[in-house]
């Protein structure tokens, strides 16, 4: 089929590092890997066969797979930064009708650590919430609720006594006050005493003004 591109997804399932087992090295997976290594050495460089693989676990791959002439160039596909998230969101919101109050930049800022699939899921979740409430367009509150749902879990409709709700409110207010008073911390975006997920009685959400890759001693303390 040359010239062509051969693409192997989830390469770690096939190319996991070989270990000497007491039963001998005749596992099917090892034989498959050995055959793949032999085949990759046999490619004629002039024929134009490019072989690519993808994995979320590059650290478990067999060193022989990563030698020159095999998978010798590694390309890191990292989670998107704020600009990347904004561009990905713009693609996904094309399929839904959004209200005038929706600011994609703010949603991108609120979704630090989200991958492309998470952002697609977010838009889908927000659209479902809007449809459930018979709205004609997806507004900011739908996106907010969808983010809360993805970050903190499903809302729980448990009955709580007024006293306990008060204790949770004091607790979350404590988080918010400390986060506001200490200099250099991310600003508080939202405080909630709605129960979500497994065991969260409420939460205080801080929103970073920018993507951060380093933490200083003060931040950790």
Secondary structure by P-SEA (a helix, b strand, c coil): cccbbbbbcccccccccccccccccccaaaaaaaaaaaaaaacccccbbbbbbbccccccccccccccccccbbbbbccccaaaaaaaaaaaaccccccccccaaaaaaacccccaaaaaaaaaaaaaaaaaaccccccaaaaaaaaaaaaccccccccccaaaaaaaaaaaaaaaaaaaaccccccccccccccccccccbbbbbbbccccccccccccc
